[in-house]
Amino acid sequence: MSIEFRGTTICAVKKNGKTAIAGDGQVTMSESVIFKNNAVKVRRIYNGKVIFGFAGSVADAFTLSERFEEMLNKFSGNLLRSAVELAELWRNDKVGRKLEAMMITADENTMLIVSGSGEVIEPDGGVCAIGSGGNYALAAARALTQETDYDAETVAKKALKIASEICVFTNDHITCEVI
């Protein structure tokens, strides 16, 4: 029996030329133990030009993010090409291993959701969220984006805070990066 470390929520908002990605800090062991509450799951890579946040199994999330950074280096920081090449790598994996992780990544122009099973999705409306509290954060971010004048960072943080009040796998120790 393996122990799975899970539980997180990542929310991204693109508004007025800025993109913010926010993530909570909770790492949950199996279904009932909070293993850590101040993990950092949102980071800058590629000389600060790309931000990303990851959700899912911790080991798989680290693998996904490491491979993604390798692709960014290989393709000179081209976010879309790097994401597509990474997805193709997983789809063509001869072992057939699918990573139990997803990430949201962005540069100054593009925001994408990348999964460990080979999907690359450009979200509609400049708002997306993944992870255990993703649907709560997504609904909150959409409402805040449409009904307020908050900037991208404020919307992402407030959406995470709302998700943390509903989802037991999400906390309010929020890390946010803006590009």
Secondary structure, DSSP 8 states (H G I E B T S, - for coil): ----EE--EEEEEEETTEEEEEE---EEETTTEEEES----EEEETTTTEEEEEEE-HHHHHHHHHHHHHHHHHTTT-HHHHHHHHHHHHHT-TT----SEEEEEE-SS-EEEEETTS-EE--GGGEEEEETTHHHHHHHHHHHHHH----HHHHHHHHHHHHHTT-TT--S--EEEE-
